[in-house]
Amino acid sequence: MSMKSEYRLDKAKIQRAFAAAADSYDAAAALQRQVGLTLLRRFPLQPQPGVILDLGCGTGFLTRQMVVSFEHQPRLAMDIALPMLAASRQRNTGLSVQYLCADAEKMPFRAGCIQQVYSNLALQWCQLATVFADCRRLLAADGQLVFATFGPATLRELKAAWMAVDDFSHVNEFVGAVQIDACLRQAGFQQIACETVVYPVAYPSVMALMRELKGLGAHNVNTARNREMTTRKQMQKMIASYEAGMAGAEIIASYEIIYVRAGRQV
Ligand SMILES: C[S@@+](CC[C@H](N)C(=O)[O-])C[C@H]1O[C@@H](n2cnc3c(N)ncnc32)[C@H](O)[C@@H]1O
C-alpha cells in the first residue's frame, strides 16, 4: 500500500523523473526543507550509537541536518536516482556520509544493522507494505523509523480543477494516516505516532505551481494517468477551473503532510 491501492506506481517513471530533476530540485523545494526541519524537531534523532539511514535522500538536505546533530554516528544516504546522489555528494562535500543507489523496496542491508531510518517526502513513491516490512527487518531492536509523507488532501485544488476536464488521474493519489498506521502495525511496528498538518501554499499563477511540480520531479506516476500529451486546450480548461475556485488573486495549493514515528521494539 502506498498511493491508493487501486493506483499502481510506475517505478521506471519515478526513477527517470527524479534523475532528471536533480539540478532543478533545490530551487523548487522550499516546502520540502521546511517539512524536513519540522520532522527532525517533532521526532528528534536518538543519541544511541549506530548507523542512521536517510532513505530517499534526494539532494541531501535532511542528511546534512542530521550530520550537524550527531556528528560521530555513521551515516548512509540512499536514493533510487543516481543524479540525486551525485548532487547530494556535491552539496555535502566534507561531511562523512556513505552513498548508496538502491530501491527502498529492495534494500541491500542485513537484519538489525541500522539504528534509525529517517525519510523526508520520499516514501509516497513506494509500496509502503514492502518498505515497512524491510525497515523492520533491518532496524536494530531498539531502532526507530521516522518519516514525513504526503497525505490524500495534497493538491486537492489541482485534482478538483482537472476533474472539470476529464476522468483521468492527473494528480498522484496518497494514502492517509489511518492506513499508514495500519500498515506499520501489520509490519510489526509499535509505539506509532502520526501527526497530520495541511500547509496552504500561495502561488502567483497555476502555471507557477505546475512549473514547481516539474522542477521537483513530482510528475504524475499513476499508471491510471492519461498516456497522451495534455493539449493546450485541456490545460487552459484546467487553469480556468482552478482560478474559478479561488477567492482572491492568488492560487492556493494545499499540501497534507503526515509526520510519523514508529518503534521497532517488541
Ligand atoms: C521529493 S524527493 C525528497 C528528497 C529529500 N528527502 C528531501 O527532503 O529533499 C523524493 C526522493 O525520493 C527518491 N525515491 C523515490 N522512490 C524511491 C525508492 N523506491 N527508493 C529510493 N529512493 C526513492 C527520489 O529519487 C527523490 O530523490
The ligand as an ORCA input file, in Angstrom:
! r2SCAN-3c Opt
* xyz 0 1
  C      10.709     14.684     -3.037
  S      12.305     13.977     -3.085
  C      12.781     14.205     -1.386
  C      14.281     14.269     -1.237
  C      14.824     14.575      0.134
  N      14.495     13.556      1.098
  C      14.411     15.951      0.613
  O      13.903     16.048      1.720
  O      14.637     16.943     -0.099
  C      11.979     12.244     -3.176
  C      13.233     11.388     -3.383
  O      12.870     10.020     -3.204
  C      13.584      9.246     -4.143
  N      12.880      7.969     -4.330
  C      11.684      7.754     -4.923
  N      11.375      6.444     -4.916
  C      12.414      5.815     -4.289
  C      12.690      4.453     -3.990
  N      11.845      3.469     -4.314
  N      13.853      4.156     -3.368
  C      14.738      5.136     -3.028
  N      14.525      6.450     -3.300
  C      13.378      6.792     -3.924
  C      13.613     10.122     -5.394
  O      14.617      9.743     -6.311
  C      13.821     11.508     -4.792
  O      15.178     11.843     -4.711
*
